[in-house]
Amino acid sequence: MISHLASPAVCVVDDEEAEYKTILTALNQLQVGAVHLKGELESLPATPFGRLRLLFLDLHLAGQLGKNAASYTANAFRRIVPTDTAPVVVVIWSKYAAEIVDPDVPQEDQETEAALFRRTLLGAEPAYEGRVIFVEMPKPMPDDRPDNWVDDLKQAIDNALVDQPAIAALWAWDALVKEATSQVTTSLTSAAQTARTGTALSLGDGLKTTLQKLTAAQGEADLSAQTAPFHMTTVLSQLLIDQLELAMPAGELTDHGAWLAEAPNPEPPAAFRAQMNSILLASDLAPGTTPFGPGTVYRVTDDAAFLTAFGKDRQTLIDHCFGKGAASPRLAAWRTDVRPILVEISPVCDVAQSKRVAASLIGGLIVPAAQWDCIKTNVPSITELSPFKIRWSTADFGEQDAKLIVAHFFRVSIPTATPSPWLAPWFRLRELPTTSIRNSNSAQFARVGYVSVS
């Protein structure tokens, strides 16, 4: 249980007692909790701190100097900061950060202790490039430290971070989410008090009852030991969004309005759009959720099973979505590059209430960027989502920018109780993109044709 409170947001790595005690005092007076590490390799955490946001780092640990210090500190850093988290602001807080490592080399080849550390770290672990922001904060020599060093340090910390507006905005949003989470738990505690009325329940049992009722309301008939955690997360997320909307606009975020409203300069590259859409449109599959969950995208692994389900082979689906004509020399590459998929579009309420006898799926394609200009367009039978990056590589389709299209003629219902080994779950579309496909499909089936004489 206590492990849920692990992983600090702020960490101080320093092995000199007078120095780390002072900066910890300064952080405490700023009401910022921090974990302190001396940097001894044998006492570092078994796994890096996954939610770390700010690291104060001394460059000379365990008595190391020069290149040895850079290598030692880089090794310690890799034990503290994960490579797949971002952004982490690293404040190099060292008495020797600006000192030249080797004054005997030509001036153009000279580098400071701080620069040597950065080069050593990124050389040992290139994954930190673009994920770590380095800033420097002076650490005075012992004889130069003022009597009010704690007060000076508090100001120095602010000065070191002042030129990071994007980081400040993200931290303000993070604080807003934490406050909203606190409001949700406060509301749940009030509900738990009501649940205890007229009973001998403790607060803990009242909270347990509250969570059980919320989970049951969200899950309805689709409630089991496997699905309950997912349903609890879903309903609490909805409560969290409510609190976030009530908290807006937050003063800390309003301060960033001017630069947020400006156009980026320079404009990001084209790949940026697909990367962002990958986050906005799709997500990984949650383990242990309902089979044939709405929005699930399946790869087709068996041609014969596809033919049995649709009465048409995969080639018919692939060619139906090709927009340049059967005689086009591009057709062969199209057939090789695209990947047939099925998307589950059953209404969420049918799933939650266990009213669904069969899952409704629509056939479509994942189309790599090189073939986007071959997609058949301006036809109501095909719906096309915005480009996004496929983050879940398979044996025959690596991570890359792609488009998902569906062909509404290719719709099939599959009994949910019957295993379908020819469908391999790949990833999940979020609810709104799934709804857009569902609505387009409904519009197709609702079209009316009639005969008249004019």
C-alpha positions as CSV (number, residue, x, y, z in Angstrom):
1,M,0.0,0.0,0.0
2,I,2.7,2.5,0.9
3,S,4.3,1.9,-2.4
4,H,1.6,4.0,-4.1
5,L,3.2,7.0,-2.4
6,A,6.6,6.2,-3.7
7,S,8.6,8.0,-6.4
8,P,9.2,11.6,-5.5
9,A,8.8,14.6,-7.8
10,V,11.9,16.3,-6.4
11,C,15.3,14.7,-5.5
12,V,18.5,16.1,-4.2
13,V,21.8,14.2,-4.9
14,D,24.7,15.5,-2.8
15,D,27.1,13.9,-0.5
16,E,28.2,16.9,1.6
17,E,26.1,17.2,4.7
18,A,26.3,21.0,5.1
19,E,25.2,21.5,1.6
20,Y,22.4,19.0,1.3
21,K,20.9,20.0,4.6
22,T,20.8,23.6,3.5
23,I,19.0,23.0,0.2
24,L,16.6,20.6,1.9
25,T,15.8,23.3,4.4
26,A,15.3,25.8,1.6
27,L,12.9,23.3,-0.2
28,N,11.0,22.6,3.0
29,Q,10.5,26.3,3.6
30,L,9.1,26.5,0.0
31,Q,6.8,23.7,1.0
32,V,8.4,21.3,-1.5
33,G,9.0,17.8,-0.3
34,A,12.2,16.1,-1.6
35,V,14.1,12.9,-1.3
36,H,17.8,13.1,-0.6
37,L,20.4,10.7,-1.9
38,K,24.1,10.8,-1.3
39,G,24.8,9.3,-4.7
40,E,26.5,6.1,-3.4
41,L,25.9,3.6,-6.1
42,E,25.2,0.7,-3.6
43,S,22.4,2.7,-1.9
44,L,20.6,4.0,-4.9
45,P,17.0,2.9,-5.6
46,A,16.5,-0.5,-7.3
47,T,14.5,1.2,-10.0
48,P,14.5,4.9,-11.2
49,F,11.9,7.3,-9.9
50,G,9.1,7.2,-12.4
51,R,7.5,10.5,-11.5
52,L,10.6,12.6,-11.0
53,R,10.2,16.2,-12.2
54,L,13.2,18.1,-10.7
55,L,16.7,16.9,-9.7
56,F,19.3,18.9,-7.9
57,L,22.6,17.3,-8.7
58,D,26.1,17.7,-7.4
59,L,28.8,16.8,-9.9
60,H,31.4,15.4,-7.5
61,L,30.1,12.4,-5.6
62,A,32.1,9.8,-3.5
63,G,35.2,11.9,-3.8
64,Q,35.5,11.5,-7.5
65,L,37.2,14.2,-9.7
66,G,37.5,15.2,-13.3
67,K,36.5,12.5,-15.9
68,N,36.1,9.9,-13.1
69,A,33.5,12.2,-11.5
70,A,31.6,12.7,-14.7
71,S,31.4,8.9,-15.3
72,Y,30.5,8.1,-11.7
73,T,27.8,10.8,-11.5
74,A,26.4,9.7,-14.9
75,N,26.1,6.1,-13.6
76,A,24.3,7.4,-10.5
77,F,22.0,9.6,-12.7
78,R,21.0,6.5,-14.7
79,R,19.9,4.7,-11.5
80,I,17.7,7.7,-10.5
81,V,16.2,9.1,-13.7
82,P,14.3,6.7,-16.1
83,T,15.0,7.2,-19.8
84,D,11.3,7.1,-20.7
85,T,10.0,9.9,-18.6
86,A,9.9,13.6,-19.4
87,P,10.4,16.4,-18.9
88,V,12.9,16.2,-16.0
89,V,14.7,19.5,-15.1
90,V,18.2,18.8,-13.9
91,V,19.7,21.6,-11.8
92,I,23.5,21.2,-11.8
93,W,24.4,22.5,-8.4
94,S,28.1,22.3,-8.0
95,K,31.0,24.4,-6.8
96,Y,33.0,23.4,-9.8
97,A,30.4,23.4,-12.6
98,A,32.0,26.3,-14.5
99,E,35.6,25.1,-14.0
100,I,37.6,23.9,-17.0
101,V,38.4,20.2,-16.9
102,D,41.7,20.4,-18.7
103,P,43.3,23.8,-19.2
104,D,46.2,22.3,-21.1
105,V,44.1,21.4,-24.2
106,P,43.5,24.0,-27.0
107,Q,40.9,26.6,-26.0
108,E,38.4,25.4,-28.6
109,D,38.5,21.9,-27.1
110,Q,38.2,23.0,-23.5
111,E,35.0,22.1,-21.6
112,T,33.6,22.8,-18.2
113,E,32.9,20.2,-15.6
114,A,29.1,20.6,-16.3
115,A,29.6,20.2,-20.0
116,L,31.8,17.1,-19.5
117,F,29.1,15.5,-17.3
118,R,26.4,16.2,-19.9
119,R,28.5,14.8,-22.7
120,T,29.4,11.7,-20.7
121,L,25.7,11.1,-19.7
122,L,24.3,11.5,-23.2
123,G,27.1,9.4,-24.6
124,A,26.3,6.6,-22.2
125,E,22.6,6.9,-22.6
126,P,21.4,8.8,-25.8
127,A,17.8,8.3,-24.8
128,Y,18.1,11.2,-22.4
129,E,18.6,13.6,-25.3
130,G,15.4,15.7,-25.7
131,R,14.0,14.4,-22.4
132,V,16.1,16.2,-19.9
133,I,16.6,19.9,-19.5
134,F,19.8,21.0,-17.9
135,V,20.2,24.3,-16.0
136,E,22.9,25.5,-13.6
137,M,22.7,27.0,-10.2
138,P,25.8,28.4,-8.6
139,K,27.0,26.8,-5.4
140,P,29.4,29.1,-3.5
141,M,32.5,27.9,-1.8
142,P,32.3,27.3,2.0
143,D,34.0,30.6,2.8
144,D,31.7,32.6,0.5
145,R,28.4,31.3,1.9
146,P,26.3,34.0,3.5
147,D,24.7,33.7,6.9
148,N,21.3,33.7,5.3
149,W,22.2,31.0,2.7
150,V,18.8,29.3,3.0
151,D,17.1,32.6,1.9
152,D,19.6,33.0,-0.9
153,L,19.0,29.4,-2.1
154,K,15.3,29.9,-2.2
155,Q,15.8,32.8,-4.6
156,A,18.4,31.0,-6.5
157,I,16.0,28.0,-7.1
158,D,13.4,30.4,-8.5
159,N,16.1,32.1,-10.7
160,A,17.3,28.8,-12.1
161,L,13.8,27.8,-13.2
162,V,12.5,31.2,-14.4
163,D,13.3,30.7,-18.1
164,Q,11.2,27.5,-18.4
165,P,7.7,28.7,-19.2
166,A,6.5,25.4,-20.8
167,I,7.8,23.4,-17.7
168,A,6.1,25.9,-15.4
169,A,2.8,25.5,-17.3
170,L,3.0,21.7,-17.1
171,W,3.9,21.8,-13.4
172,A,0.9,24.2,-12.8
173,W,-1.4,21.7,-14.6
174,D,0.1,18.9,-12.6
175,A,-0.7,20.8,-9.4
176,L,-4.2,21.5,-10.6
177,V,-4.7,17.7,-11.2
178,K,-3.5,16.9,-7.8
179,E,-5.8,19.5,-6.3
180,A,-8.7,18.1,-8.3
181,T,-7.8,14.6,-7.1
182,S,-7.9,15.9,-3.5
183,Q,-11.4,17.3,-4.2
184,V,-12.6,14.0,-5.6
185,T,-11.3,12.1,-2.5
186,T,-13.0,14.8,-0.3
187,S,-16.3,14.2,-2.1
188,L,-15.9,10.4,-1.7
189,T,-15.2,10.9,2.0
190,S,-18.5,12.8,2.4
191,A,-20.3,10.1,0.5
192,A,-18.7,7.5,2.8
193,Q,-20.0,9.4,5.8
194,T,-23.5,9.1,4.4
195,A,-22.9,5.4,3.8
196,R,-22.1,5.0,7.5
197,T,-25.3,6.6,8.7
198,G,-27.1,4.3,11.0
199,T,-24.5,1.6,10.8
200,A,-21.3,0.6,12.7
201,L,-19.2,1.0,9.6
202,S,-15.7,2.6,10.0
203,L,-14.6,5.3,7.6
204,G,-12.5,2.7,5.8
205,D,-15.5,0.5,5.3
206,G,-17.7,3.4,4.3
207,L,-15.1,4.3,1.6
208,K,-15.1,0.7,0.5
209,T,-18.9,0.7,0.1
210,T,-18.7,4.0,-1.8
211,L,-16.2,2.6,-4.3
212,Q,-18.2,-0.6,-4.7
213,K,-21.4,1.4,-5.5
214,L,-19.6,3.7,-8.0
215,T,-17.9,0.7,-9.7
216,A,-21.2,-1.2,-10.0
217,A,-23.0,1.9,-11.4
218,Q,-20.3,2.2,-14.1
219,G,-19.9,-1.5,-14.9
220,E,-23.6,-2.4,-14.7
221,A,-24.0,-6.0,-15.9
222,D,-20.3,-6.1,-17.1
223,L,-19.0,-6.3,-13.5
224,S,-16.5,-9.0,-12.5
225,A,-13.2,-9.2,-10.6
226,Q,-11.4,-8.7,-13.9
227,T,-13.4,-5.7,-15.1
228,A,-14.1,-3.9,-11.8
229,P,-10.7,-2.0,-11.6
230,F,-11.3,-0.7,-15.1
231,H,-14.8,0.5,-14.2
232,M,-13.6,2.1,-11.0
233,T,-10.8,4.0,-12.9
234,T,-13.4,5.1,-15.5
235,V,-15.9,6.6,-13.1
236,L,-13.2,8.3,-10.9
237,S,-11.7,9.8,-14.1
238,Q,-15.1,11.3,-14.9
239,L,-15.3,12.8,-11.4
240,L,-11.8,14.1,-11.8
241,I,-12.7,15.9,-15.1
242,D,-15.6,17.5,-13.3
243,Q,-13.3,18.9,-10.7
244,L,-10.8,20.1,-13.3
245,E,-13.5,22.0,-15.1
246,L,-14.7,23.7,-11.9
247,A,-11.1,24.7,-11.1
248,M,-10.6,26.5,-14.5
249,P,-9.3,28.9,-15.2
250,A,-6.6,28.4,-12.6
251,G,-4.5,31.5,-11.8
252,E,-1.2,29.7,-12.3
253,L,-2.3,28.6,-15.8
254,T,-3.8,32.0,-16.7
255,D,-0.4,33.5,-16.3
256,H,0.7,31.4,-19.3
257,G,-2.1,32.5,-21.6
258,A,-0.2,35.0,-23.6
259,W,2.5,32.7,-24.9
260,L,0.2,29.7,-25.2
261,A,-2.0,31.8,-27.6
262,E,1.0,32.6,-29.9
263,A,1.7,30.6,-33.0
264,P,4.8,28.3,-32.6
265,N,8.0,29.6,-34.1
266,P,9.2,27.7,-35.9
267,E,6.3,25.5,-36.9
268,P,6.8,21.9,-35.9
269,P,7.6,19.3,-38.6
270,A,4.9,17.3,-40.3
271,A,5.7,14.2,-38.1
272,F,4.5,16.2,-35.1
273,R,0.9,16.0,-36.2
274,A,0.9,12.2,-36.4
275,Q,2.7,12.0,-33.0
276,M,0.1,14.1,-31.3
277,N,-2.8,12.4,-33.0
278,S,-1.4,9.1,-31.8
279,I,-2.0,10.3,-28.3
280,L,-5.4,12.0,-29.0
281,L,-7.0,9.3,-31.1
282,A,-5.6,5.9,-29.9
283,S,-4.3,4.1,-26.9
284,D,-2.9,0.8,-25.8
285,L,-5.3,-2.0,-24.9
286,A,-6.1,-2.3,-21.2
287,P,-5.4,-5.8,-19.9
288,G,-8.3,-7.8,-18.6
289,T,-11.0,-5.7,-20.1
290,T,-14.2,-7.0,-21.9
291,P,-13.6,-9.0,-25.1
292,F,-14.6,-7.1,-28.2
293,G,-14.5,-3.7,-26.3
294,P,-15.8,-0.7,-28.3
295,G,-13.0,0.9,-30.2
296,T,-10.7,-2.1,-30.3
297,V,-8.8,-2.4,-33.5
298,Y,-8.1,-6.0,-34.7
299,R,-5.5,-7.3,-37.1
300,V,-6.8,-10.0,-39.5
301,T,-4.7,-13.1,-39.3
302,D,-6.6,-15.7,-41.3
303,D,-7.8,-15.1,-44.9
304,A,-10.2,-18.0,-44.9
305,A,-11.9,-16.8,-41.7
306,F,-12.3,-13.3,-43.2
307,L,-13.9,-14.8,-46.3
308,T,-16.3,-16.9,-44.2
309,A,-17.3,-13.8,-42.1
310,F,-17.9,-11.4,-44.9
311,G,-18.5,-13.6,-48.0
312,K,-15.7,-11.5,-49.6
313,D,-11.9,-12.0,-49.4
314,R,-9.4,-9.5,-48.0
315,Q,-8.4,-8.6,-51.5
316,T,-11.8,-7.2,-52.2
317,L,-11.7,-5.0,-49.2
318,I,-8.2,-3.8,-50.1
319,D,-9.1,-3.0,-53.7
320,H,-12.4,-1.4,-52.7
321,C,-10.5,1.4,-50.8
322,F,-8.0,2.0,-53.6
323,G,-8.7,5.3,-55.4
324,K,-6.6,5.2,-58.5
325,G,-8.3,2.6,-60.6
326,A,-7.5,-1.1,-61.3
327,A,-5.1,-0.2,-64.1
328,S,-2.9,2.0,-61.9
329,P,0.7,0.9,-61.5
330,R,0.4,1.9,-57.8
331,L,-2.1,-0.9,-57.1
332,A,0.6,-3.6,-56.5
333,A,2.4,-1.5,-53.9
334,W,-1.0,-0.6,-52.3
335,R,-1.9,-4.3,-51.9
336,T,1.5,-5.0,-50.3
337,D,1.7,-2.0,-47.9
338,V,-1.8,-1.7,-46.4
339,R,-3.0,-3.9,-43.5
340,P,-6.6,-5.1,-43.2
341,I,-8.2,-4.4,-39.8
342,L,-11.6,-4.6,-38.1
343,V,-12.9,-1.9,-35.6
344,E,-15.5,-2.8,-32.9
345,I,-18.2,-0.1,-32.8
346,S,-20.9,-1.6,-30.5
347,P,-22.5,1.0,-28.3
348,V,-20.8,1.3,-24.9
349,C,-24.1,1.1,-23.1
350,D,-24.9,-2.3,-24.7
351,V,-21.6,-3.6,-23.5
352,A,-22.0,-2.3,-19.9
353,Q,-25.5,-3.7,-19.6
354,S,-24.6,-7.0,-21.2
355,K,-27.3,-6.6,-23.8
356,R,-25.0,-7.3,-26.6
357,V,-25.3,-10.7,-28.2
358,A,-22.9,-10.0,-31.0
359,A,-20.1,-7.6,-31.5
360,S,-20.5,-5.2,-34.4
361,L,-17.3,-4.8,-36.4
362,I,-16.4,-2.8,-39.5
363,G,-13.6,-3.7,-41.9
364,G,-11.0,-1.2,-42.9
365,L,-7.3,-0.7,-43.5
366,I,-4.2,0.8,-41.8
367,V,-2.5,2.8,-44.6
368,P,1.2,3.9,-44.3
369,A,2.1,7.4,-45.3
370,A,3.5,6.4,-48.7
371,Q,0.1,5.3,-49.8
372,W,-2.1,8.1,-48.4
373,D,-2.6,9.6,-51.9
374,C,-4.1,6.3,-53.1
375,I,-7.0,6.3,-50.6
376,K,-10.4,6.5,-52.3
377,T,-11.9,9.9,-51.3
378,N,-15.2,11.7,-51.5
379,V,-17.2,8.6,-51.2
380,P,-19.6,8.1,-48.3
381,S,-18.8,4.4,-47.9
382,I,-15.3,5.2,-46.6
383,T,-14.5,7.1,-43.4
384,E,-11.0,8.3,-42.9
385,L,-9.4,9.3,-39.6
386,S,-6.6,11.9,-39.2
387,P,-3.0,10.7,-39.6
388,F,-1.5,9.3,-36.4
389,K,1.5,7.4,-35.4
390,I,1.2,3.6,-34.9
391,R,3.0,3.1,-31.6
392,W,2.4,-0.7,-31.4
393,S,4.6,-2.4,-33.9
394,T,3.8,-5.9,-35.2
395,A,5.9,-8.5,-37.1
396,D,4.8,-7.0,-40.4
397,F,4.1,-3.3,-39.5
398,G,6.5,-1.2,-37.6
399,E,6.1,2.1,-35.7
400,Q,5.2,4.7,-38.3
401,D,2.8,7.4,-39.4
402,A,-0.5,5.9,-40.8
403,K,-4.1,6.5,-41.5
404,L,-7.0,4.3,-40.4
405,I,-9.9,4.0,-42.8
406,V,-13.1,1.9,-42.7
407,A,-15.3,0.7,-45.5
408,H,-18.9,0.7,-44.3
409,F,-19.9,-2.0,-46.8
410,F,-17.7,-4.4,-44.8
411,R,-19.7,-4.8,-41.6
412,V,-20.1,-8.1,-39.7
413,S,-21.6,-9.3,-36.4
414,I,-19.7,-11.9,-34.4
415,P,-21.1,-13.7,-31.3
416,T,-19.2,-12.4,-28.3
417,A,-19.3,-15.8,-26.7
418,T,-17.5,-17.4,-29.6
419,P,-13.7,-17.3,-29.7
420,S,-12.4,-15.6,-32.9
421,P,-8.7,-16.5,-33.1
422,W,-8.5,-14.9,-36.6
423,L,-8.8,-11.5,-34.9
424,A,-5.7,-10.3,-33.0
425,P,-6.3,-7.2,-30.8
426,W,-3.8,-4.5,-31.8
427,F,-4.7,-1.2,-30.1
428,R,-7.8,0.9,-29.2
429,L,-9.4,4.0,-30.6
430,R,-10.6,6.5,-28.0
431,E,-14.3,6.9,-27.5
432,L,-14.9,10.0,-29.6
433,P,-13.1,8.7,-32.7
434,T,-15.0,5.4,-32.3
435,T,-18.2,7.4,-32.0
436,S,-17.4,9.2,-35.2
437,I,-17.0,5.9,-37.1
438,R,-20.2,4.6,-35.4
439,N,-22.2,7.7,-36.5
440,S,-20.8,7.5,-40.0
441,N,-21.9,3.9,-40.2
442,S,-25.3,4.6,-38.9
443,A,-25.7,7.4,-41.5
444,Q,-24.9,4.9,-44.2
445,F,-27.5,2.4,-43.1
446,A,-30.1,5.2,-42.6
447,R,-29.9,6.5,-46.1
448,V,-33.2,6.4,-48.0
449,G,-33.6,5.9,-51.7
450,Y,-36.8,6.3,-53.6
451,V,-38.1,6.4,-57.2
452,S,-40.0,9.4,-58.6
453,V,-41.0,10.7,-62.0
454,S,-40.4,14.3,-62.9
